[in-house]
């Protein structure tokens, strides 16, 4: 009765498994980096929106003050 795998076949299977483990770890690492970058993008988009709103409000205040100054000069 022969063994299901020869010594060479077992060596190749082991090497394939090691490569799959390395590839899997690299894939997980890349996925984690991608998730981190996506979170960063979301945070920056929220901050950008908040800053845009603040700038718009400040511009409105400045315009009101300038309009009042014009009214007082008349």
C-alpha positions in Angstrom: 0.0 0.0 0.0 1.5 3.3 -1.0 1.3 6.6 0.9 -1.2 9.1 -0.5 1.5 11.7 -1.0 5.2 11.3 -1.8 7.8 13.3 0.2 8.2 15.8 -2.6 4.4 16.4 -2.9 4.2 17.1 0.9 7.1 19.6 0.6 5.3 21.4 -2.2 2.0 21.4 -0.3 3.8 22.8 2.8 5.4 25.6 0.6 2.0 26.4 -1.0 0.4 26.6 2.5 3.2 28.9 3.7 2.7 31.1 0.6 -1.0 31.2 1.2 -0.4 32.2 4.9 2.0 35.0 3.8 -0.5 36.1 1.1 -3.4 36.0 3.6 -1.4 38.1 6.1 -0.5 40.6 3.5 -4.1 40.8 2.4 -5.3 41.4 6.0 -2.6 44.1 6.4 -3.7 45.8 3.2 -7.3 45.6 4.2 -6.6 47.1 7.6 -4.7 50.0 5.9 -7.6 50.5 3.4 -10.0 50.6 6.3 -7.8 53.1 8.1 -7.6 55.3 5.0 -11.3 55.1 4.5 -11.9 56.2 8.1 -9.5 59.1 7.6 -11.3 60.2 4.4 -14.6 60.2 6.2 -13.2 62.2 9.1 -11.6 64.7 6.7 -14.9 65.0 4.7 -16.8 65.8 8.0 -14.2 68.3 9.0 -14.3 69.9 5.6 -18.1 70.2 5.8 -17.9 71.7 9.2 -15.2 74.2 8.1 -17.2 75.1 5.1 -20.3 75.9 7.2 -18.2 77.9 9.6 -16.6 79.9 6.8 -20.0 80.6 5.2 -21.4 81.8 8.5 -18.4 84.0 9.1 -18.8 85.5 5.6 -22.5 86.2 6.3 -21.5 88.0 9.5 -18.9 90.1 7.8 -21.4 91.0 5.1 -24.0 92.1 7.7 -21.4 94.2 9.5 -20.4 95.9 6.2 -24.0 96.5 5.3 -24.6 98.1 8.7 -21.5 100.3 8.3 -22.8 101.4 4.9 -26.2 102.2 6.4 -24.6 104.3 9.2 -22.5 106.3 6.7 -25.6 107.4 4.8 
